[in-house]
Amino acid sequence: MRAVDDPVRRVRSRPVEDSVLEAAWLYYVEEWNQSQIAERLQVSRATVVNYLQQARELGHVELRVDPVTFNRQRLSREMRDRFGLASALVVPGPSYSLASVALAAARYCPDLIEPGDVVGISWGETIYEMAERMLPRAIADLTVVQMVGSMPSPYIFTSESCSTNVALKLSGRVVNLYAPAALASAEAAALLRQEPLIRQHFALLDRMQKAIFAVGSMDADSHVVKSGIATPDDVAVYAERGAVGVLCGRFVDGDGRHVVGPVDERMIGITPEKLSGLAAGILVASGENRVRAMRGAMVAGYATHLVTDEPTAQALLQLND
């Protein structure tokens, strides 16, 4: 007996990868809606949503933010004019949103990186989330370098995970810093800095053309305290000396100047002035408690490109110089 040709059975027996590709093509190229695709593939609308998500995660489809369009936004223009930035991507919306800023940076930052670049990566929740949300893209001869030493941290976003994830997403070579962010004594840190492997690492950082970094707060539950780099007493000393936030593990004042204090001689990592003069310093940050440190990073010239959200941009523009 001849088998009956069942189109529904044919659709359901095809490889999932084929369905993912067809759903992506119909949605993004031919502009079908999700209900039409579900009917075509004989699956639920929820399955179509899952297919489209898979297509993005696998790199079959890449959504890019057009910086030219967003730079025409009023807040973006004002931020660029006020702080002398090459670009300011301001995520629209009434609320502070680290997740939205990280997603915008994930779509935007790879466009600023070119083949052969040496790119420094800092650490923190925002940078980690950005790396997690990046879509796979191969950038030839890319080197990604960890800028801050490692630390025993209660967070998933360690220094080495941030740099490693960016390198994995962009098919680059990762060079992690095999040293603690802060040692027990200044003497131990001084000895470690003389190790050939550590000296080679900092020689590579001297060659970096671009950097992606965030800024941290100085709250009692801030990352710099929770990760063990500084104690609350240390933070109080830095605050008395004019510090308003943390940049690459170092304390900075409202003009971005490095505030030296009790932790610095024990630290392994770059100092803020190393971010000066780069082809691109990309600051990715959100939050009212980070505004003064963000201003400092821009005023000092460390940041040439900014990714933030609307409330943070408004707060920055309202700060008195």
Salt bridges, closest charged atoms under 4 A:
ASP5 OD1 - ARG10 NH1 2.63
GLU17 OE2 - HIS60 NE2 2.94
GLU22 OE1 - ARG14 NH1 2.50
GLU22 OE2 - ARG40 NH2 2.90
GLU62 OE2 - ARG64 NE 3.40
GLU62 OE2 - ARG137 NH2 2.22
GLU78 OE2 - ARG74 NH1 3.02
ASP111 OD1 - ARG64 NH1 3.28
ASP111 OD1 - ARG137 NH1 2.88
GLU114 OE1 - LYS210 NZ 3.28
ASP117 OD2 - LYS210 NZ 2.76
GLU129 OE1 - ARG133 NE 3.75
ASP206 OD1 - LYS274 NZ 3.04
ASP253 OD2 - ARG257 NE 2.91
ASP255 OD2 - ARG257 NH2 3.36
ASP255 OD1 - ARG295 NH1 3.17
ASP264 OD1 - ARG250 NH1 3.08
ASP264 OD1 - HIS258 NE2 2.58
ASP321 OD1 - ARG82 NH2 3.42
ASP321 OD1 - ARG295 NH2 3.60
